[in-house]
């Protein structure tokens, strides 16, 4: 059973930074694509950024230039560096990994940006 554990969320003032981490465990196969999604209250879950095993990234327009995704394949870990945070970035951030043909989700970590 694959488990994804996120960490690094919290409360930060607008303009501040946070770094989220997601560690995958229990996978016998390499992770194909892994990334971050977020869901604000009353809104659908949306893509933030993803990264493939080869290092190709896909980043939402709303966070381009502020958020950077990276991964350490040896540690089965993906990071999301979030700079210049805005109140509209407030959401629960979820990690999602695709391993072979199956997708796995983490439990989420809350990010709250105060104005």
C-alpha positions as CSV (number, residue, x, y, z in Angstrom):
1,X,0.0,0.0,0.0
2,X,1.4,3.3,-1.1
3,X,1.3,6.2,1.4
4,X,1.9,9.9,0.8
5,X,2.6,12.1,3.7
6,X,2.6,15.9,3.3
7,X,4.2,18.3,5.7
8,X,5.2,22.0,5.8
9,X,1.8,23.7,5.8
10,X,0.9,26.4,8.3
11,X,-0.1,30.0,8.8
12,X,2.0,32.7,7.1
13,X,1.5,36.4,6.3
14,X,1.0,37.6,2.8
15,X,4.3,37.9,1.0
16,X,5.8,35.1,3.0
17,X,7.1,31.7,2.0
18,X,6.5,28.1,2.8
19,X,8.0,24.8,1.6
20,X,5.8,21.8,1.4
21,X,7.1,18.2,1.3
22,X,5.5,15.0,0.3
23,X,7.2,11.6,1.0
24,X,6.0,8.5,-0.7
25,X,6.5,5.1,1.0
26,X,5.5,1.5,0.3
27,X,5.9,1.8,-3.5
28,X,7.7,-1.0,-5.3
29,X,7.7,0.8,-8.6
30,X,9.1,4.2,-9.5
31,X,6.7,7.2,-9.4
32,X,5.8,8.4,-12.8
33,X,4.2,11.8,-12.2
34,X,3.8,13.5,-8.8
35,X,2.5,16.8,-7.9
36,X,0.4,19.2,-5.8
37,X,-3.2,20.1,-6.0
38,X,-5.2,22.4,-3.7
39,X,-8.7,22.9,-2.6
40,X,-10.1,26.1,-1.1
41,X,-13.4,26.1,0.8
42,X,-16.3,26.0,-1.6
43,X,-14.1,25.5,-4.6
44,X,-13.1,22.4,-6.7
45,X,-9.7,20.9,-6.3
46,X,-7.2,22.4,-8.8
47,X,-3.8,21.5,-10.1
48,X,-0.9,23.6,-8.7
49,X,2.1,21.9,-10.2
50,X,3.3,18.5,-11.3
51,X,6.6,17.0,-12.2
52,X,7.5,13.8,-14.1
53,X,10.2,11.3,-13.4
54,X,12.2,13.0,-16.1
55,X,11.9,16.4,-14.5
56,X,9.3,18.0,-16.8
57,X,7.1,20.3,-14.9
58,X,3.6,21.7,-15.4
59,X,2.6,24.7,-13.3
60,X,-0.7,26.5,-13.0
61,X,-0.7,30.1,-14.4
62,X,-2.0,31.4,-11.0
63,X,1.3,30.4,-9.3
64,X,3.9,30.6,-12.0
65,X,6.8,32.7,-11.0
66,X,6.0,32.2,-7.3
67,X,5.8,28.4,-6.8
68,X,8.5,25.9,-7.7
69,X,8.1,22.2,-7.8
70,X,11.0,19.8,-7.4
71,X,11.6,16.2,-6.6
72,X,14.3,13.9,-5.1
73,X,13.8,10.5,-6.7
74,X,16.2,8.8,-4.4
75,X,14.1,10.0,-1.4
76,X,10.8,9.5,-3.1
77,X,10.0,13.1,-2.1
78,X,8.5,16.0,-3.9
79,X,8.7,19.6,-2.8
80,X,6.7,22.8,-3.4
81,X,8.5,26.0,-2.7
82,X,5.9,28.7,-2.3
83,X,7.1,32.3,-2.3
84,X,5.2,35.6,-2.4
85,X,2.2,34.0,-0.9
86,X,-1.2,35.6,-1.3
87,X,-4.4,35.2,0.7
88,X,-6.0,33.5,-2.3
89,X,-3.4,30.7,-2.0
90,X,-5.2,29.7,1.2
91,X,-6.3,26.1,0.7
92,X,-5.6,22.5,1.7
93,X,-2.7,21.3,-0.4
94,X,-2.7,17.6,-1.5
95,X,0.0,15.5,-2.9
96,X,-0.9,13.1,-5.7
97,X,1.4,10.4,-7.2
98,X,0.9,8.2,-10.2
99,X,2.6,4.8,-10.0
100,X,2.1,2.6,-13.0
101,X,-1.6,3.1,-13.7
102,X,-2.8,3.9,-10.2
103,X,-3.1,7.4,-8.5
104,X,-2.6,7.9,-4.8
105,X,-3.5,10.9,-2.7
106,X,-2.1,12.2,0.5
107,X,-4.2,13.5,3.4
108,X,-3.5,17.1,2.7
109,X,-1.9,19.9,4.6
110,X,-3.5,23.3,5.4
111,X,-1.9,26.5,4.1
112,X,-3.4,29.7,5.4
113,X,-2.2,33.1,4.2
114,X,-3.3,36.1,6.2
115,X,-3.6,39.6,4.7
